[in-house]
Amino acid sequence: MHEALLARAESIAAASHDWPELAEARCYDGDNLRTQGQYEQARRAFATADTILHAAPDPDIEATCLQLFADLENELGNWRASAPAIRRAIAIRDGLGRTGDTFYADLLSTLAYAFSREGRPRDAVRTYLRAERVMDSTGRGAMMDRAVIEHDLAIEYLSLGETAGAERLLHDVLERVRRADPSGHLPVQALIHYARAALFARDLDSARQYFALLARQAAREHNPYWQGRALFGLAEADIAAGDLRAARRTMARFLPLSANPALKRTDDEVMDYRMLEALLARARGDTATARERAVQVLQAVEHRDVGMVERRRAHAQTGVRVQRGAGGEIVEGDVGAEHIDRHRKQRRRHRPAQGLLDGQILRQIAAPDDEGGRLIEEHRSGGRCRQLVGPRRQVGDGSESAVV
């Protein structure tokens, strides 16, 4: 349907010699190709549009094309290309005096994402906050796009280790979604991120409540991946709360789901049943079994690459003359992408799992009085293990600093 509409729009624009409209149609065609993973074709479409706009300038359409081009480069991990494009789009809108609509807020959100990927989390936070203020000033603060921006801001706070602020924001996201969707369905990203933030902050009642809620929702929707994610987190929270009987029941429910290969492809949580056995053994005071299970998990992941999950983005539907940012929604994936594009899941290969997962296992298995690297250093040889965090650091880990 999108392809037919875009082809029709291009034909009309070409026949009427409306070159800016033709350029815009080519840009939306490039965005549609992006969602299909046809990246080189998408780049060619954007290059054609750029040539047309040089001959027949239209600042408003150029800003739209730059936004779509930045989305493409962000998806490909080319932050150095996306950031200048989005800054140019923002400068154009500033020059036009059009800085108070949802499209401008979406531009700011895209710039914040680029800051995040460039390793500039504080700049990302400031820009997300600015985007929120723009959304609120338009009277559209109750829209789903506003909740998406708040969600991404919370993830940025988590990356900085500011779990209390992130937990508060994620709870607000859930409340906004509740009000917007009377069916009671909640987006899995917001649910899992809030539950994990609560777990790391040792707000165990909330963690158990929301992990259990996600597990029930996923079971109703016949989604074993998210049910497994939720049950693993619920078992962790049960153990942390000292409710070992409940933990055993939860682990029994997780066990038949644990073989799902998608559960092995996240980079900020070691979802291995033996990890839960290690935590349970430690809670019983059986440190020998805890160490044995933890080492088994390390050996299983030592040479495995893990997928880097990308931050969810809010994008308008592909089409011609669509008001970007209007009527956005939070969506969820069915196999492991925590942060997904509205049209296409984004998964990248990331660094080898060892250094990443060593820290996670230490944080999960080390007793409160442990010295922080002893278990891993006993297992690793040759001094290859990096300096790791100490015990009980109240943040997560992974490429998004531990939120999933």
Buried (B, 14 or more C-beta within 10 A) or exposed (E): EBEEBBEEBBEBBEEEEBBBBBBBBBBBBBBBBBBEEBBEBBBBBBEBBBEBBEEBEBBBBBBBBBBBBBBBBBBBBBBEBBBBBBBBBBEBBEEEEBBEBBBBBBBBBBBBBBBBBBEBBEBBBBBBBBBBEBBEEBEBBEBBBBBBBBBBBBBBBBBBBBBEBBBBBBBBBBEBBEEBBEEEEBBBBBBBBBBBBBBBBEBBEBBBBBBBBBBEBBBEEEBBBBBBBBBBBBBBBBBBBEBEEBBBBBBEBBEEBBEBEBBBBBBBBBBBBBBBBBBBBBBEEBBEBBBBBBBBBBEBBBEEEBBBBBBBBBBBBBBBEBEBBBEBBBBBBBBBBBBBBBBBBBBEEBEBBBBBBBBBBBBBBBBEEBEBBEBBBEBBEEEEBEEBBEBBBEBBBBBBBBBB
